[in-house]
């Protein structure tokens, strides 16, 4: 899919993660691919409620009747703390999309998919989850736009080892009016960190996400050569990588191990 989005298909059923189509809330005219089977998607997983990871209109169009939307806890606090999630929360309500809050380490099953919610650390301080989806003996990790953290080993022990890891690589530095004074440090993983995270998770295939589209200095500044640096570090760790353009499907050639 686009930006950080992913769609998994197995046995005639699909599941989407961090689906967005409309990037206009991010001051971009980019249009990302829609879900492949509108009105038939079995479940939607949302790592966090920033508008580059959750598009309630696109999710509503994608879902089958009664399909669940799993997400982290809502943000609480003063108005400035709600700035990056309140619009998505409102849109979910306005478009009649019911969501279900999961805590880290929760597990669910939907059709052929076994879903695990892992811990994650958001660079702007909002609640975030990672996801591990297992189907047909393959485990797929999705890291949203997490920073590097100390939960990788626990995720690998409880839900892994994973086979395929979608990991954010753009190491963005963010400067926003409600986050002042600004931090000079990256708010999502650097490419080298993403490769190490995939390695700790035991991934056999690592796929970079969350790069290349929304580079808008000084508000949002991506690290240079993100994909190339990710590939270089992954290679040094013995990882196979795959770079896919938005909307392109691939069939894993990995033999199921689980």
N, C-alpha and C positions, 0 to 999 in steps of 0.2 A: 504494500500500500504506500502511503506517503509519509514523509518525515519520520515519525516513530511508529507508524501503524504496521500491523501485521495481521494476516488472515490465515487461518489453519483449516485445511479441509481433510476430512477422513470419513470414509464410508458414507459418502453422500451428504454429510453434515458439515457446516462451517461454523467457525468461532472467530470473532474479531477482537483485537487488542489495540487500544489507543487509536480508535478510528476517528479521523477527521477528514472532511472534504473541503470545508470553507476556512481559509486562512485569513479572511478579512479582519477578524478581531486582532490579528497580529500585524495589521497594516501591510499585508501582502496580498497580491492578486493571484497567488498560486492556487490552483485547483487540484486537489488530490483525488486519486481513484476512489470510487464508491465500492461498497461491499459487492462481491460478485453475484450474490443471490439476494436481491432486495426482498424483504418480507419473509425470508426463510432462515436467517442466521440463528443458530441455536443459543448463542450467548454472546455478551459483550463484556470484556474486562477492561477496566479503566485503572491505570496506575495512579493517576492523580487528576485533579479537576482543573488544571491550567488549560486554557483554550487551545493550546497546541497539542493536547493529548486527549481531549474529550469534546466531541461535537454532538450535542444531544439530538440535533435534527438529523444528522447522518445516521446516528445510532438508531433512532426511531424508524427510519426508512429501512434499515438493514434487518431489524429483528423480526422473527416470527412472533405470532401472538403468544404472550405468556413467557417469552424467553427472558431469562434473568440478565440484569446488568449488575456486575459486582464491582465494588469501589471501596476506597478507604473511608475512614471517619471524616465527618465534616470539620471544617476549621471553626474554631470558636475564638472570641476575643473582640477587641475594638475594630473599628471600621478599616483601618489601614491593614490589619492582619487578614481581612477578608477580601482584599482587592483582587487577588488573582484567582479566586474560586467562586465568588458570589455570583458572577454572571453565568457561570456554568450551572450552579445550583438552581438559579432562577429559570434558566432555559430548560433544564430537566423537568421542573414543575410545570412550566407553561406548555410544554409539548407532551405532557402526560406520560413521561418516561419514569417508571418506578425503578428505583435502584435499591440494592441490598448492600449494606455495609458489612465488610469482612475485616476481621482482625488478623494480624500476622499469624501464620501457621494454621489458619483455617483451611479446610478442604471441602470441595464440592465435586459432584459428578453431574454432568449434563450430556445426555446421549453417549457418544463414544469417548467423550473427553473427561479426564480426571484432572481437576484444577487444584492447585495449591497457591495460597497467598503467602508470599515471603516478605520479610522486612525490607525497607528501602529508606534512603536518606535523601530528602529533597534539599537542593542547594539554596532554596529561598525559604525554607522552614515550614512548608506546608505538608500535611499528611501524604504519604506516598507508599504504595505497595509495589513489589515485583510479583511476577506471575510465573509459575511453572505448570505447563499443560502437558499431560501425557496421553498419547493415543497410539494404539497399535505398537506398543513397546518402545516408542520414541518419546523422549522428554525434551520439551522446548522451554527455554528460559527467556523472559522478556524483562528488561531492566528499566523501562520508562526513560527518565533522564536523571537517574540517580547519580549522586557523588560516590566516590570510593568509600567503603565503610568496612566494618569488622564482622559483618554477618555472612560473608560469602561462605565460610566454612560450615556454618550451621545450615545454610540453605542447601549446600551440597550433601550434608549428612542426612537431612530430613527429607529432601525432595529429589536429590540427585543420586549419582552424578547425572548431569544433563547431557544431552547429545548435541543440541543446537542452542546457541546463545545469541540472542539479539541484544546488543549492548550499545549504549549511547557513547559517541566518540568526540563530540565537538568542543568539549571543554570551555563552554561559554562563560564569559565575564559579563555580568549584568549590572546596569546602572539605571535604577528606576526612581521616580520622585518619592515614592513611599518607603524606599529603602535607603535612607540617608543617615550618616555618611555612607557612601558606597563601599563595597568590598572589592579589592583588586584581585581576589582569588576566584578560580573557576567554580561555577555553580552546577556543573555536571562533569562527568568523568573526562579526563584527558584521554586521548587515544591509547597511550601506553597503559594507563590504568584500566581501561576497558579490556585490553588484551589480557592483562594479568587477572582481572576478575573472571573472564571466560575460562582461563587456565585453571584457576582455583575451583571453579564449578565443574571441572572435568569435561568441558565441551569438546566434542570432536569436530564441530564446525562452528565458526564464529562469524556473525554477520553484523556489520556496523549500521547503526541507525542514528537519527537525530543529528543531521549535519547538512550543510550546504544550501538550505533554502531561506533561512530567516536571519542571515548575517546583516545586522543593521547597527553599525557602530554609531554613537557610543552606547546606545541603549542595550544592544545585544551584540557582543563581539565574539565570533568563533575563533578558536585556535587555528593557526595555519596548518595546511597539509594534513588535515585530520585523518582522512582515509589512508593516505600513504604511510603515515606514522603508525597507524593501527596495524596495517598489514606487515610493516617491518617488525614491530614488536611481537606480533602474533607468530610470525615465521620463526623468530628466535626462540619461541616457546614450543615450537613444534605443532602449532595450530594450523588447521586449514581454514581459509577465509573465503567468503563469498560476498561480492558487492552486487546488489541488485537494484535496478532502476525502479521508481514507483510503478506499481501495477503489474510487475513481472512475477509470474509464478515460477516456482522450482519444485522439483520432486527430489527429496533427499535420497541419496544413494547409500545412506548408512544402513547397515543391518541392525535390526532391533536387538538390544542387549538386555531389556528389562521384562 
